[in-house]
Amino acid sequence: MLPRPLVAQGAQPRIVVIGGGFAGATAARFLKLTDPRLNVTLVEPNPIYTACPFSNEVIAGLRDMRAQLFRYDRIAGDGVVMVHQTATGVDGQARSVTLGNGTKLNYDRLVLAPGSDPRFDALPGYDEAATERMPHAWKAGAQTLLLRRQLEAMDDGGTVVMVLPALPYRCPPASYERASLIAYYLKTKKPRSKLVVLDAKDTFSMQRLFENAWKELYPNLEWMPASSGGNPTGVDVATMTVSSDFDTYKADVANVIPPQKAGRIAELAGTADRTGWCPVEPVTFESRLVPGIHVLGDAAIAGAIPKSAFASNAAAKICAAAVAKLVRGEMPAAPKFVNTCYSLVAPDYGISIAAVYHVENDAITIVPGSQTSASALMSFSGSADSLRSTNRMFGLAETDSD
Ligand SMILES: Cc1cc2nc3c(=O)[nH]c(=O)nc-3n(C[C@H](O)[C@H](O)[C@H](O)COP(=O)(O)OP(=O)(O)OC[C@H]3O[C@@H](n4cnc5c(N)ncnc54)[C@H](O)[C@@H]3O)c2cc1C
């Protein structure tokens, strides 16, 4: 069921990408690098991208926020047309995108990569206004700095309460990395304080490695799984309390990570299903609901692929290659790729998990036996080096921080 090749018809295929995060920016750049004849436009409202990876280190006072900021110059330099607007509508039938300024962009194929949004209807008491008192800091930027300031302002002897949602959500390991690094900050700067983590889950990825580290380093961290009464049931901003199945906790600082869904534009485009996320085909990442739209990154439900920057980057390269083939009327090849996740539990102590993914029975699954996890003492800057060497090990392109 391949479309007629646009290239053969002499047209210059128009690919619009919405969202300039790890997924969208990578897809736009690789589309252009794969086939310079493609007319690629990247729609992203912000001229500067604020990255989530390493933002937990900003919260713990280990890293400057400026290190999280990235511009789009290199992507524009590769020939991608940058449009700094918000996409406000998508017409999948007419194949057009409407922008905040009223302009319409026509496309032959659309790549949607808007990331995830908090669900403000899921945890009673936690609405958009509540984020000003109880930051989620699950989108990096002002929220990250707010949580940092609140921790700094808290008296020694205070209680920090973290709320963690059920799966699926953006980068679950990052929530346990955050718990570790907040515990590190309290231990080193406010030793009479404690951290209570209320979790809607009973198990999580790299659990044994995290728990070993907590036992060794952080007696001030109490993790309460759902089955021990940790399941969060609501918050009250006025009294700064968080309720769980069994108890109510008074917080001096509350970090509430709410349940999430695909970014709003994915819903408007009709690509999100009842779960709030976007089901996609495994080889092309094309939406299972709206033809001609490919969904990448956190917004997609792509089998076993985790919602991480690393996986978003890998999937975007595969999707770019597939889209370049589809517009030529060719058949994309089934992908094989890797995800690696690094988490710091202290400045010199990191843990990691890696797995290889492939397509099997129309779904992306983990290659049996390929998943490995490890812990290591390391230098803080070493994590970027290990990321690069892992990429090399699996034969992947270097991740370019620009
Ligand atoms: C604290 C924390 C730590 C993390 N650490 C790691 C880590 O160490 N390693 C790792 O691999 N992953 C990590 N992650 C996960 C990673 O940040 C996400 O998986 C990744 O950002 C997903 O990329 P994305 O492109 O789908 O979404 P995003 O990076 O959120 O980008 C989405 C982009 O779309 C734009 N957008 C949204 N709506 C529109 C619209 N309507 N019009 C135009 N543009 C729009 C937004 O402005 C944004 O720039 C972490 C996450 C958190 C919260």
The ligand as a Gaussian input file, in Angstrom:
#p B3LYP/6-31G(d) Opt

LIG

0 1
 C       13.933000      15.036000      34.989000
 C       14.100000      14.281000      33.707000
 C       15.304000      13.687000      33.414000
 C       15.458000      12.956000      32.237000
 N       16.662000      12.358000      31.990000
 C       16.818000      11.624000      30.860000
 C       18.067000      10.991000      30.576000
 O       19.022000      11.079000      31.347000
 N       18.179000      10.287000      29.423000
 C       17.142000      10.155000      28.547000
 O       17.311000       9.486000      27.523000
 N       15.949000      10.749000      28.791000
 C       15.764000      11.488000      29.904000
 N       14.558000      12.116000      30.149000
 C       13.442000      11.950000      29.180000
 C       13.520000      12.938000      28.026000
 O       13.601000      14.260000      28.472000
 C       12.298000      12.783000      27.151000
 O       12.073000      11.418000      26.879000
 C       12.529000      13.513000      25.834000
 O       12.621000      14.903000      26.083000
 C       11.411000      13.237000      24.826000
 O       11.652000      13.955000      23.656000
 P       10.466000      14.527000      22.786000
 O       11.104000      15.172000      21.622000
 O        9.425000      13.501000      22.590000
 O        9.765000      15.637000      23.719000
 P       10.371000      17.021000      24.242000
 O       11.803000      16.929000      24.488000
 O        9.476000      17.439000      25.368000
 O       10.158000      18.029000      23.048000
 C        8.866000      18.368000      22.610000
 C        8.964000      19.693000      21.885000
 O        7.739000      19.923000      21.206000
 C        7.402000      21.289000      21.292000
 N        5.955000      21.386000      21.124000
 C        4.967000      20.898000      21.909000
 N        3.764000      21.210000      21.412000
 C        3.988000      21.909000      20.264000
 C        3.129000      22.514000      19.317000
 N        1.807000      22.495000      19.437000
 N        3.714000      23.172000      18.277000
 C        5.051000      23.209000      18.128000
 N        5.907000      22.660000      19.006000
 C        5.374000      22.019000      20.071000
 C        7.880000      21.694000      22.694000
 O        8.094000      23.092000      22.775000
 C        9.178000      20.896000      22.814000
 O       10.299000      21.639000      22.384000
 C       14.379000      12.849000      31.319000
 C       13.160000      13.455000      31.621000
 C       13.020000      14.161000      32.795000
 C       11.692000      14.807000      33.095000

